Amino acid sequence: MQGGVPEPSLRSASLGPVCGRPVVDWRIFGGSGAPDQQWPWQASLQFHGKHICGAALIDNFWVISAAHCFQQSYDARDYLVLLGYHELHGAAPHGLQAAVHRLIIHKAFNKDHFLSNDLALLQLRRPVDFTPHILPICLPEPDTMLPIYATCWVTGWGKLTENDFLPRPSQLQEGRVSLLDRRVCKVFFQASDPQGPQYTIDEGVLCAGTMRDNKSICRGDSGGPLSCQLNDTWFLAGLSSWSLPCRSPVSPSVFTRLAHFSDWVLERQKENPPPPRSPQHKPASSHGPSSMGAVPGSGVHRARLLSQALPLLLPPLLLPPPLRVP
């Protein structure tokens, strides 16, 4: 314990000492381009070759993301995970494209209740080799309590504003945010209409943001990591889940709290041993993956959320106002 605040412990039994230790450990403040190798666990979730969400590498076989990213299809073959990428549409000499063997959605994921239990696991067909550009992030223990207003970082390839896509070559973006007390977050998202839908801010989520810099997560950032550092090790505090529209003035963003679900993650890993050996991962294309754009298909089931609330998927997974989210 330091300064009266319990130090969060890190769960790394299945990962070894390599988790949460990037080779490069410096960063640019506030919503700007991230340095290469700073976030080696950052992944891009691709649906039919197009970026739709972020994700995080937690083991050599496992990637984690938000459950609402998979409303187009529950077929693992429809998805691809990009690892080791810094620019989505530039050369990726250290990247790889990993096929998905199994998709596990949290069984209590509730689209109709403000994206509760919003997380999913992806088991890769083959283990990835760790490099300075591809490393896992550590998971917190279930009893981990983060200090209020601790500084953490959000990362992703999402939109810069409601109207502006990330310009090519789509460099990974980062932003420094502070964790917020859950009581403050509940007050912020308190619905003005008691008869209307109510936001749910419970022990399964945490809130983070920064009012001073007008930075927040935006569409396309769903499922990406909220990374917090303690004792020179980074761990996965949360997964980007939902927020209000990413325009000024910004509001706090809501994340799935991984400490609440770390036992669930380990149980699913134990239940699903590595798949039979398959061909090696596909190396990254010299031109990067397909460009961001429309995700094919229209049979997407939507759930009710307060009209101002947005998931963080890239269009066209959003319907016209009043907004509905997966």
Secondary structure, 3 states (H helix, E strand, C coil): CECCECCCCEECCCCHHHCCCCCCCCCCCCCEECCCCCCCCEEEEEECCEEEEEEEECCCCEEEECHHHHCCCCCHHHEEEEECCCECCCCCCCCEEEEEEEEEECCCCECCCCCECCCEEEEECCCCCCECCECCCEEECCCCCCCCCCEEEEEECCCCCCCCCCCCCCECEEEEEEEECHHHHHHHCCCCCCCCCCCCCCCCEEEEEECCCCECCCCCCCCCEEEEEECCEEEEEEEEEEECCCCCCCCCEEEEEHHHHHHHHHHHHHHCCCCCCCCCCEECCCCCCCCCCCCCCCCCCCECCCCCCEECCCCCCCCCCCCCEC
